[in-house]
C-alpha cells in the first residue's frame, strides 16, 4: 500500500450516496487551513500527510500543496504533491489533478453530499476512492479504498485529518484602540460628527484586520489586482492624510521610499493615527474645521483642499478598502470575525 501514498490528496467524505456538486464552495471549510493526518495502511506501512488549500483565480481554482514520504523506505518527508481542483466545463463536473514529486500525474472526479467530499480515480486498473467525512470544522474522517454501489468493498486506510491551529498575526496586539467604538459625544457639532466618522472607520478596520494570517496577506482576487496586504498599505496611506489634516501638516512627497513596516506595525500605526485624529477633532471647535486642510506638497508646489474633500476622499476611500479587506479574507478562507456589530460598535460574545 506504500505506493498509494502518491495518490492521496484532498478528498471527500462518505455517505450513502454522493451527487455531483459543481460549486467550488464545497471547499470553503478546507481552504485557508493546513490539514494533517497520520495512520497505517492495511499492510502496516506508515501514512503521514499534511495538506494546505488555497483559492486562486477569483475562486475558480483550488490549489493544494501536500507533504508526505518521498522515498519507498519512508525515511524522507517533504513536499510531495501539488494539485488543482476546478469545474470542468466539458464534463460539467468538478475534477482534480495531482502532480507528484516523481513526475507522475493523477486525475479524477469529485462528488459530494453536504459537507462530505469524494474523489475517485483510476489506479493500476482499479477504481480507487478517497473520502473525507465531515466531523466538525477542524476534523474529517479520512478513508481510502474500493467503494462501489454505495458500499465499501475494501478499505486500504482509515484515519482522520485535523486542522492545525492557525497562527494569527494580531494575537499579541491586545492594547490597541477600536476593539470597541468609543462612546458618542453628548452634542452634535461639526467636529464631533467628523470624529464619529473616523471612529466608525477605526472600528471597522480593527475587526477587518483582526486575526489575519500570513497566508491571507498574499491573497488577491485576480492576477492584476492588489493583494490584501497592498490594500492594507493603501489604507495606511489614506489614514496618514487624515491625521495630517487635523494636525495641519502637509503630505510631503518624498523621493525616498517609506520605512518598511511589518503588518502588525502598520495595523498598530493605522489604528493609533485614527485615534489621534478623532481625539483632535473632538477637542476642537467647529470653526476650526476650516483649518483642517488636505495639503499635498511636492517640492515648492502645494495643492490644498478643504476638509470636505477629506470626507468624500480619504475617509470614504478608506471605508471602501476596509470592505475589500473583509471580502479578500473571506475568499482566502478566513471570514470576518463573528459577532461584530458595526451598528452598535461592539463584538457580542
ABEGO torsion letter per residue (X at the ends): XAAAAAABBBBBBBBABBBBBABAAAAAAABGBBBBBBBBBAAGBBBBBBBBBBBBGGGABBBBBBBBBABAAGABBBBABBBBBBBBAAAGBBBBBBBBAAGBBBBBBBBBBEABBBBBBBBGGBBBBBBBBBABAABBBBBBEBBBGGBBABBABBBBBBBBBBBBAAAABAABBGABBBBBBABBBAAAAAAAAAAAAAAAAAAAABGBBAAAAABBABAABBBAAAAAAAAAAAAAAAAAAAAGBBBBBBABBBBBBBAAAAAAAAAAAAAAAAAAAAABBAAAAAABBBBBBBEABBBBBBAAAAAABAAAAAAAAAAAAAAAAAAAGBBBBBGBBAAAGBBBX
